[in-house]
Amino acid sequence: MKVLVTGVKGQLGFDVVNELEKKGIEAVGVDIQEMDITDRTSVEQVIRQEAPDAVIHCAAYTAVDAAEENEALCRRVNADGTRNIAEVCKALDSKLIYISTDYVFSGEGERPWEPEDERAPKSVYGQTKYEGELAVQELLEKYFIVRIAWVFGVNGRNFVKTMLKLAENHDTITVVNDQFGSPTYTYDLARLLVDMVQTDKYGIYHATNEGICSWYDFACAIFKEAGISMNVKPVTSEEYGAKASRPANSRMSKEKLTQQGFERLPAWQDALKRYLDIILER
């Protein structure tokens, strides 16, 4: 089997390529230098040349606040870029795994979102990822849409690294305490995606590490696990004042993974410990 992975320089793409190679599966990792997903010709040339059995599409515009002021660029990457990839996958009859997000939902209520729930994004980022989902569903039958949230990995920037960086010159920080969800460790997610791509159990899935917390809870756990003394003050989303609207409820049901025979990701606390062991070299 041969799998092409977009966004190989990002957190998830990096881990997916490593996991494919570990499993003895031929992996071709590309980023914007090798294949600009917003350029239809580039996408067609590269994917046709490689002729993969499957594409795992991890590349995305993920700067949620910046997206509010750069809507056209965000849409070119997340919606148009995904459509470009899906069109070539259709022509080659290749499977596609599209990585999506909790931001496609309204973020209201407290019930965990089911894969087939109504999508009602409240931000430019969420809207463009939703449009990417629609392109995949419109064009393909052999697809997986995998929604993730609160991502952290070794390769790239993330909330955990930001907290550790802040600890270098702050003894007090504020973190929102009214947004709830589940962190996702890219190493754990990559293992699931590689298992998934070898099947034909197509459809929409949610895949985050097990357990629910707020960003405040997550921050406190990071400092505790890292052995750092930090005064973390909880604030509301309104008090924090980010440009883009964030989902208050990012809880996502992973029951479908169980139903389809996939192994769910470990608890987020366990994932955080393993991650810090690596990045803190302990």
C-alpha positions in Angstrom: 0.0 0.0 0.0 1.2 3.5 -0.8 -0.1 6.6 1.1 0.4 10.3 0.4 0.3 12.6 3.4 -0.2 16.3 3.1 1.1 18.8 5.7 4.1 16.6 6.5 5.8 19.5 8.3 2.9 20.0 10.7 2.2 18.2 13.9 0.0 15.5 12.6 1.4 14.9 9.1 4.9 14.4 10.7 3.6 11.7 13.1 1.4 10.0 10.4 4.4 9.5 8.1 6.5 8.1 10.9 3.6 5.7 11.8 3.2 4.5 8.2 6.9 3.8 7.9 6.9 2.0 11.2 4.1 -0.3 9.9 6.0 -0.9 6.7 3.6 1.1 4.5 5.1 3.2 1.7 4.6 6.9 2.7 5.0 10.0 0.6 5.0 13.2 2.7 4.4 16.5 1.0 4.1 20.1 2.2 3.6 23.4 0.3 7.1 23.2 -1.3 6.3 19.9 -3.0 2.5 20.4 -3.5 0.6 23.6 -3.1 -2.9 22.3 -2.4 -4.5 25.7 -3.5 -3.0 25.1 -7.0 -5.2 22.5 -8.8 -2.5 21.8 -11.4 0.2 21.2 -8.7 -2.2 18.8 -6.8 -3.1 16.9 -10.0 0.5 16.5 -11.1 1.9 15.4 -7.8 -0.9 13.0 -6.8 -1.1 11.5 -10.3 2.6 11.0 -10.4 2.7 9.2 -7.0 -0.6 7.3 -7.7 -1.2 6.5 -4.0 -3.8 4.0 -2.8 -4.8 6.6 -0.3 -4.3 10.2 0.7 -4.3 11.4 4.4 -5.0 15.1 4.1 -3.5 16.8 7.2 -2.6 20.2 5.7 -4.8 23.1 6.8 -5.0 26.7 7.6 -5.4 26.5 11.4 -4.8 30.1 12.7 -8.3 30.5 14.1 -8.1 34.2 15.0 -6.1 35.2 11.9 -8.7 33.5 9.7 -11.2 36.1 10.7 -9.2 38.7 8.8 -7.9 36.4 6.1 -11.1 34.6 5.0 -10.1 34.3 1.3 -6.8 32.6 2.1 -8.3 30.4 4.7 -11.0 29.2 2.3 -8.5 28.6 -0.5 -6.6 26.3 1.7 -9.3 24.5 3.7 -12.1 24.4 1.2 -10.7 24.8 -2.3 -7.5 22.9 -1.4 -9.5 20.0 -0.1 -11.7 19.9 -3.2 -8.6 19.9 -5.4 -7.4 16.8 -3.5 -10.8 15.1 -3.5 -11.2 15.6 -7.3 -7.9 13.8 -8.0 -8.7 11.0 -5.5 -11.9 10.5 -7.3 -10.2 10.3 -10.7 -7.6 7.7 -9.4 -10.2 5.9 -7.2 -7.9 6.5 -4.1 -9.2 6.6 -0.6 -9.1 9.9 1.3 -8.9 10.7 5.0 -9.8 14.3 5.6 -8.8 15.7 9.0 -11.6 18.0 10.2 -12.4 19.8 13.5 -14.8 20.3 16.4 -15.2 23.9 15.0 -17.8 22.7 12.4 -20.3 22.5 15.2 -22.1 25.4 16.9 -20.4 24.7 20.3 -23.7 25.0 22.1 -25.1 22.8 24.8 -23.3 20.1 26.8 -24.1 16.9 25.0 -21.2 15.3 23.2 -21.5 15.9 19.4 -22.3 12.8 17.3 -20.6 12.4 13.9 -23.9 13.0 12.0 -25.1 16.0 14.0 -26.0 19.2 12.2 -23.0 21.4 11.4 -23.3 25.1 12.2 -19.8 26.7 12.5 -19.4 30.1 14.2 -16.0 31.1 12.8 -14.3 31.5 9.5 -12.0 28.6 10.3 -14.9 26.4 11.2 -16.9 27.4 8.1 -14.0 26.7 5.7 -13.4 23.3 7.3 -17.1 22.5 7.0 -16.9 23.5 3.3 -14.0 21.0 3.0 -16.2 18.3 4.5 -18.9 19.1 2.0 -16.5 18.8 -1.0 -15.3 15.4 0.3 -18.8 14.1 0.7 -20.0 15.5 -2.6 -17.2 14.0 -4.7 -16.2 10.7 -3.0 -17.6 7.5 -1.7 -14.3 6.1 -0.4 -13.7 8.7 2.3 -13.1 9.1 6.0 -13.8 12.4 7.7 -12.0 12.4 11.1 -12.8 15.4 13.4 -10.2 16.2 16.0 -9.7 18.9 18.6 -7.1 20.6 20.9 -4.2 19.1 19.0 -0.6 18.7 20.4 2.4 17.0 19.0 6.2 17.0 18.9 6.5 18.8 15.6 5.1 22.3 15.7 3.4 24.8 18.0 0.5 24.0 20.3 -1.1 24.9 23.6 1.2 22.7 25.7 4.4 24.3 24.3 2.8 27.7 24.7 2.1 27.1 28.4 5.7 25.9 29.0 7.0 28.9 27.2 4.9 31.3 29.2 6.3 29.7 32.4 9.8 30.9 31.5 8.9 34.5 32.4 5.5 34.5 34.0 4.3 33.3 37.5 0.6 34.0 36.8 -1.4 33.4 33.7 -5.1 33.5 32.7 -6.8 30.6 30.9 -10.4 30.2 29.8 -12.5 27.9 32.0 -15.8 27.8 30.0 -14.7 25.8 26.9 -14.8 22.1 27.3 -13.4 19.3 25.1 -10.7 16.7 24.8 -7.0 17.1 23.9 -5.7 15.1 21.0 -2.1 13.8 21.0 -1.0 13.4 17.3 1.1 10.3 18.1 -1.9 8.5 19.3 -4.1 9.8 16.5 -1.6 8.8 13.8 -1.8 5.2 15.0 -5.6 5.3 14.6 -5.4 6.9 11.1 -2.9 4.3 9.8 -5.2 1.5 11.1 -8.2 3.2 9.6 -6.7 3.8 6.1 -6.1 0.1 5.7 -9.9 -0.6 6.0 -13.0 0.2 4.0 -15.0 1.3 7.0 -15.8 4.7 5.5 -17.7 7.6 7.1 -17.4 10.4 9.6 -15.6 9.8 12.9 -14.6 11.7 16.0 -11.1 11.0 17.3 -9.7 12.7 20.4 -8.0 11.3 23.5 -10.5 10.1 26.2 -11.7 12.4 28.9 -13.1 15.9 29.1 -11.5 19.0 30.5 -11.6 22.8 30.2 -8.6 24.7 28.8 -8.0 25.8 32.4 -8.0 22.2 33.6 -5.6 21.3 30.8 -3.2 24.2 31.7 -3.2 23.2 35.4 -2.4 19.6 34.4 0.4 20.7 32.1 2.2 22.6 34.9 1.6 19.9 37.5 2.9 17.2 35.2 5.9 19.3 34.3 6.6 20.1 37.9 6.2 23.9 37.3 4.8 26.2 40.0 2.3 28.5 38.2 -0.7 30.6 39.4 -3.3 29.8 36.8 -6.4 32.1 36.9 -9.6 31.0 35.3 -11.4 33.5 33.1 -14.5 33.4 30.8 -14.2 33.5 27.0 -15.7 36.9 27.1 -13.1 38.2 29.5 -10.3 36.6 27.5 -11.6 38.3 24.3 -10.3 36.3 21.4 -11.1 37.5 17.8 -12.8 34.3 16.7 -15.7 32.6 18.4 -14.6 29.3 20.1 -16.9 26.4 20.7 -17.9 26.3 24.4 -18.8 22.6 23.9 -16.2 20.6 22.0 -17.2 17.3 23.6 -17.3 14.7 20.8 -18.7 11.2 21.0 -16.2 8.5 19.9 -18.7 5.6 20.1 -18.5 5.1 16.3 -14.8 4.1 16.6 -15.8 1.3 19.0 -18.7 0.2 16.9 -16.4 -0.1 13.8 -13.8 -2.0 15.7 -11.2 0.7 16.0 -9.1 1.2 19.2 -9.9 4.4 20.9 -7.2 6.8 22.0 -5.9 6.6 25.6 -6.8 9.1 28.3 -5.6 12.7 27.7 -3.7 12.7 31.0 -1.7 9.6 29.9 -1.0 11.2 26.5 0.1 14.4 28.2 2.6 12.6 30.4 4.1 10.6 27.5 4.3 13.8 25.5 6.1 15.8 28.2 8.5 12.9 28.7 9.6 13.4 25.1 9.7 17.2 24.8 11.2 17.7 28.3 13.6 14.8 27.6 13.0 13.2 31.0 
